[in-house]
Amino acid sequence: MTGGTVLFAVGEHPGEGAHGGQLRRIGRETEAKGLEVRWAATEPEARAVLRTEAGLAAAVVAWDLPPGPHGGDEPGGAAVLRRIGRRFKNLPVLLVMEEDADQDLERLPLWVAETVVGYVWPLEDTPAFIAGRIASAAHAYREAVLPPFFKALRRFDDAHEYSWHTPAHAGGVAFLKSPVGRAFFDHYGEQLLRSDLSISVEELGSLFEHTGPIGDAERNAARVFGADRTYFVLHGNSTADRMVGHFCVSRDEIALVDRNCHKSVLHGLVISGARPVYLIPTRNGYGLAGPLPPAVTEAAAVRDRIAGNPLAGGAASLRPEYAIVTNSTYDGLCYDAVQVARDLAASSPRVHFDEAWYAYARFHPLYAGRYGTAVGPDTFPGPERPTVFATQSTHKLLAALSQTAMVHVKSSPRAPVEHDRFNEAFMMHGTTSPLYPALASLDVATGMMDGPQGRWLIDEAVTEAVRFRQTIARTGRRIATAGDRPAWFFGVWQPDTVTDPGTGERHAFADAPLDLLRSRPSCWHLEPGAAWHGFPGLTAGYCMLDPVKVTLTCPGIDATGTWADHGIPARILTAYLATRNIVVEKTDSYTTLVLFSMGITKGKWGTLLDALMDFKALHDDGALLDHVLPGIVAAYPRRYAGTSLRELCGAMHDHLRGADLVTLLDRAFQELPEPVAPPQWCYQQLIRSGTERIRIAGAAGRTAAAMITVTPPGIPVLMPGESVGPDDGPLLRYLRALESFDRAFPGFRSETHGVTVDDETGDYRIECVLPDRAPGAP
Ligand SMILES: *Cc1c(COP(=O)(O)O)cnc(C)c1O
């Protein structure tokens, strides 16, 4: 391990003359101190190092560095300093001065003095002395970038104390006593096991009392994420959601719940005993779930929904105590959070934004005002402001270990959150044995977002996503005009044209300037009535498509629900992508979602583009499934052997179109099931043998005891305590249509959670309350 890398952006690779020779010697001495040296002769070379070298610990920059071709009048050194400031917070920079030093210093703009930590006159001191200054600045920087908990943990690791406490593996030593343990130890290495410590290590602070380095790390996260207070949570954002739900609403109180919610939100309702009143998101022709439109969240609409809910009659009060909204949605739809808070504040004193997929929002100006912690006294003054909670799966889109999450709190005088009380909920849902490497990863994920580098990292993901989106659009256009092959190609769900708000100029999306798309939120707004998104009832700027959540569209249907004669159901595409080792996030009927997170590279998305082109060629050339999807043919030879990819696409498309799944789904969501009992009551039946798994053929009129989620749209169609409805009702018709699809296309099963499928018959079974347990039964 080196002590870091030092950029020497000092002009021509030195060697000639007294000045150059001295720089070369300084470089050698720097290496002798355990640092790696990267030489850059020009500003573009220095820029390449800055882009790729995250281990940079210091930079030595010559003011007169040759500029790049677009550098203008500014010396290359100035451009390098600016770039450093954009990517690194407080990276030590030493400026190399020519020998006529006095004039030089005065020639420099004032901002330079504020940016650099010192100056180097190569011939004035010995190389060893100058290298010593560089090394000590680099060392101090490497220490200073460490966030509080990780820094303390490393220091503790280095001390190598004997442990007399849990965990019993004692820094990994216990594993060495058996062959299987040894294999584990060798796989993960000593370092990880050494830092798996118990809470008895006082120097590291307490997660429950929020003291010491752990408390410092949480306070640092609150600052970075813009919260009043931040809590580190293990066991995922699922735990964070249950914690907040359990704290905000109590038995028989009303909770306003986005129907597009994660199952952990339902679990919170089971634990609290709340009575949910669901708010229904809009949907489009692809079957994608959209946002909750303003007409659903405003006070009068909420009052109507409560009045129409049979369970509300038994509620303690008709005033909701808690509202929860998913932001952004799975498909990357993010709200004007301040407006949503304003709308919901008229009904509820507490608003919870479930931001499981969205922890990066604060770090890029594209998302300004669109995340929970943006709602504060500055953006929403006055006594009506609700208390806001934002829960985030840090592991999902920032760099942190699985299961790590955060709860951010912005308390308002209207529903103040006293820390000691919230901490009871925190402890109730937490373990008393937190995994310290996981906590350290929360601390590090925070550190990575702190300062300019956070924006830099997110901007890179946004930029690559925009490049990918434009490349697909341009490729589609090229194919359409080539004339030598079928004109279809995959698309990306995005506007066809965008307007530059600065000039008013309109561009085709494919040709729009990259800088426009990556910096102007209005390019991504879901403008009311636009056909590309197909969601009704939106207002200007209310909802935005997040560029990093990329939905690929397949031919077959469009956002307004208009069918095409031939189609490529997305399940076939994703089965093919899997054979190319490309695993997507989610697949609906004609769309599939890929994420551009911080780990994206051009090589990675280039591979995806290549696979899409190959799929098209296989489809158009009549390739057989035996060759394209050999695994599926091997599993179901009678069904698929000898069938071509094109035939399968056609047959599946005809089935989807004939069954009219889109219309059925639409009805299943417009006509929500009748609520019969609160979720907690259903759960009590479940653990007291009051429920059974039954075939959907006999489920009419029964009360569901488990959540059922189908994809599309990936949101629950049935919640515990809701009636399954009549046989010819929307829900059972929809489930039967899915069942028949699964029977017709083995190997391409629908994604249904809460449904078990009989291996022999393909029958769907769901969990229902026994008839004699139904509330009101004798
Ligand atoms: C994934 C997810 C969760 C749960 O997060 P985990 O970290 O997996 O526990 C909560 N809400 C939403 C909307 C999610 O997508």
The ligand as a Gaussian input file, in Angstrom:
#p B3LYP/6-31G(d) Opt

LIG

0 1
 C      -35.638000      -1.566000      -1.234000
 C      -36.681000      -0.688000      -0.671000
 C      -36.859000      -0.592000       0.719000
 C      -36.123000      -1.455000       1.680000
 O      -34.764000      -1.253000       1.673000
 P      -33.708000      -2.360000       2.129000
 O      -32.491000      -1.566000       2.328000
 O      -33.637000      -3.374000       1.045000
 O      -34.221000      -2.962000       3.387000
 C      -37.779000       0.312000       1.184000
 N      -38.510000       1.067000       0.352000
 C      -38.380000       0.987000      -0.988000
 C      -39.215000       1.869000      -1.861000
 C      -37.473000       0.088000      -1.546000
 O      -37.367000      -0.019000      -2.872000

